[in-house]
Amino acid sequence: MIYVILNLFQDPVILKNTMRQYCVYILTNKHNKVLYVGVTGNLPKRIYEHKNKAVKGFTKKYNIDKLVYFEQTENIESAIRREKQLKNWHRDWKINLVNSRNPQWEDLSDKL
């Protein structure tokens, strides 16, 4: 059985648990036109890297640094499976997922 904890953005302190947390996340650019799905074991650090363009690649090239969605799990395997699942989704499905939790498409990194 796989357990994925969906953060409803009401209590982001859950990231500071003593248990290891893995996150699947969706980033976009300032105009919400480009979507990026990623996975990490340290979401605040990874978002810092995206915002500071610390790693060359897709997110740096297209200026993608706005965190609009994330899910948490304590299991890396389920996080990777979920990342792959979301990457295979149609764009509209990803947009609906973000809208279901963050209808204003606010940058959630300020809440980490």
C-alpha angles and dihedrals in degrees: 000000000000121000119199118181111213112209108218091199091247096102112025090165087088086085089070094063118132089236117086111263125200121196136203109201143180122218130186139180125258092273094047091236103120124052128202126186119202144162129219144164092220113040099181091051093046093049089050088054092050093047093048094044089236095153126053115232145074098332093049093045094051097034094242109167109126114109108215103160141015141169127198134216135167092223122076093202093058090045091054092046090051092048091053091047093052092045088057093050122104115257092249091056091053091048090051090049092053091044091053092060105020110025093170092052090230120178102258095191090090088064097054 
